[in-house]
Amino acid sequence: MRKVRASLRVGPELVIPPEELVLDTARSGGPGGQNVNKVESKVILRYDVRRSKILTEEQRALLVERLAGRLTKEGELVLHSSRFREQRRNADAARERMLEILQEALAPRVPRKETRVPRSAKRKRLNTKRSRSEVKRGRRRASEE
């Protein structure tokens, strides 16, 4: 395991320092033929959300809540990338994906504005029900009425 060299800018005020990102490599099962058996091109990027010193308590709570399904028991966000044959490109892809996930999780949610069903839609629905009822009534035997 090794530390990442560059920081990750998530937002205007939030920059994750390289000390908090851990990059690990492994042999990849992806494209590369014989190359995958001897070169560690797969990249594993880790970010410990619970122990991060750069996050505020609100940001930490938001990330823990919104990324609950993605975090390990220890509170780490772990990403794997083995799409490319080169380790550098996989590292860049993992950093890019980490950035997207964190930005999406920290983005403010816009509350849904409740709307009413238009009167014309209610009228149309009731008219359709009435016409279906008429069709079904027309199918009955005369003795049932």
C-alpha positions as CSV (number, residue, x, y, z in Angstrom):
1,M,0.0,0.0,0.0
2,R,1.2,3.5,-0.8
3,K,0.0,7.0,-0.4
4,V,-1.4,8.9,-3.4
5,R,0.8,11.8,-4.6
6,A,-1.9,14.4,-5.5
7,S,-4.8,15.7,-3.5
8,L,-8.4,15.3,-4.7
9,R,-10.5,18.4,-5.1
10,V,-14.1,17.5,-4.3
11,G,-15.5,21.0,-4.1
12,P,-14.4,24.6,-3.7
13,E,-13.8,24.2,0.0
14,L,-13.1,20.5,0.2
15,V,-9.8,19.1,-0.9
16,I,-8.8,15.6,0.3
17,P,-5.1,15.6,1.0
18,P,-3.0,12.8,-0.5
19,E,-2.2,11.4,3.0
20,E,-5.9,10.3,3.4
21,L,-6.0,8.4,0.1
22,V,-4.4,4.9,-0.1
23,L,-3.5,3.3,-3.4
24,D,-2.8,-0.4,-3.7
25,T,-2.1,-2.5,-6.8
26,A,-2.9,-6.1,-7.7
27,R,-2.8,-8.4,-10.7
28,S,-5.7,-7.6,-13.0
29,G,-8.0,-10.1,-14.6
30,G,-9.0,-7.7,-17.3
31,P,-7.6,-7.2,-20.8
32,G,-3.9,-7.7,-21.4
33,G,-3.3,-11.4,-22.3
34,Q,-0.2,-12.9,-20.8
35,N,0.6,-9.4,-19.4
36,V,-2.0,-9.8,-16.6
37,N,-0.1,-12.7,-15.1
38,K,3.0,-10.6,-14.4
39,V,2.1,-6.9,-14.1
40,E,0.0,-5.4,-11.3
41,S,-2.2,-3.1,-13.3
42,K,-5.3,-3.3,-11.2
43,V,-5.7,-0.3,-8.8
44,I,-7.5,-0.3,-5.4
45,L,-8.1,3.2,-4.0
46,R,-9.2,3.6,-0.4
47,Y,-10.6,6.6,1.5
48,D,-11.4,6.3,5.2
49,V,-14.5,8.5,5.6
50,R,-15.0,8.0,9.3
51,R,-11.4,8.9,10.3
52,S,-10.9,11.7,7.7
53,K,-9.6,14.9,9.4
54,I,-10.6,17.1,6.5
55,L,-14.4,16.5,6.7
56,T,-16.7,18.5,8.9
57,E,-19.1,16.5,11.1
58,E,-22.0,17.3,8.8
59,Q,-20.1,16.2,5.7
60,R,-19.0,13.0,7.5
61,A,-22.6,12.2,8.6
62,L,-23.9,12.9,5.1
63,L,-21.3,10.6,3.5
64,V,-21.8,7.8,6.0
65,E,-25.6,8.0,5.5
66,R,-25.6,8.3,1.7
67,L,-22.7,5.9,1.0
68,A,-23.8,3.3,3.6
69,G,-24.0,0.5,1.0
70,R,-20.6,1.3,-0.4
71,L,-18.6,1.7,2.9
72,T,-16.8,-1.2,4.6
73,K,-17.5,-2.0,8.3
74,E,-14.5,0.2,9.1
75,G,-16.0,3.1,7.2
76,E,-13.7,3.0,4.1
77,L,-14.8,3.7,0.6
78,V,-12.9,1.2,-1.6
79,L,-12.8,1.5,-5.4
80,H,-11.3,-1.0,-7.8
81,S,-10.2,-0.2,-11.4
82,S,-8.9,-2.6,-13.9
83,R,-10.4,-1.3,-17.1
84,F,-7.1,-0.4,-18.7
85,R,-3.8,-2.2,-19.2
86,E,-1.7,0.6,-17.7
87,Q,-1.6,1.1,-13.9
88,R,-1.5,4.9,-14.3
89,R,-4.7,5.0,-16.3
90,N,-6.4,2.7,-13.8
91,A,-5.3,5.0,-11.0
92,D,-6.7,8.0,-12.8
93,A,-10.0,6.2,-13.5
94,A,-10.3,5.2,-9.8
95,R,-9.6,8.8,-8.7
96,E,-12.2,10.1,-11.2
97,R,-14.8,7.7,-10.0
98,M,-14.0,8.5,-6.3
99,L,-14.5,12.2,-7.2
100,E,-17.9,11.5,-8.8
101,I,-19.1,9.4,-5.9
102,L,-18.1,12.0,-3.3
103,Q,-19.5,14.9,-5.2
104,E,-22.8,13.2,-5.8
105,A,-23.1,12.2,-2.1
106,L,-22.3,15.7,-0.8
107,A,-24.6,17.5,-3.3
108,P,-27.6,19.1,-1.6
109,R,-30.8,17.3,-2.2
110,V,-33.6,19.4,-3.6
111,P,-36.9,18.6,-1.9
112,R,-39.7,17.4,-4.1
113,K,-42.3,20.1,-4.7
114,E,-45.8,18.5,-4.2
115,T,-48.2,19.1,-7.0
116,R,-51.9,18.5,-7.4
117,V,-53.5,16.3,-10.0
118,P,-55.1,18.6,-12.6
119,R,-58.9,18.7,-12.7
120,S,-58.9,17.7,-16.3
121,A,-56.9,14.5,-15.5
122,K,-59.4,13.5,-12.9
123,R,-62.3,14.2,-15.3
124,K,-60.6,12.1,-18.0
125,R,-59.9,9.2,-15.6
126,L,-63.5,9.1,-14.4
127,N,-64.8,9.3,-18.0
128,T,-62.6,6.4,-19.0
129,K,-63.9,4.4,-16.1
130,R,-67.5,5.2,-17.0
131,S,-67.0,4.2,-20.6
132,R,-65.3,0.9,-19.6
133,S,-68.2,0.2,-17.3
134,E,-70.6,0.8,-20.1
135,V,-68.7,-1.7,-22.3
136,K,-68.8,-4.3,-19.6
137,R,-72.4,-3.7,-18.9
138,G,-73.2,-4.3,-22.6
139,R,-71.6,-7.7,-22.4
140,R,-73.9,-9.0,-19.7
141,R,-76.8,-11.3,-20.3
142,A,-80.2,-9.7,-20.3
143,S,-81.3,-11.8,-17.3
144,E,-78.6,-10.5,-15.0
145,E,-79.9,-6.9,-15.2
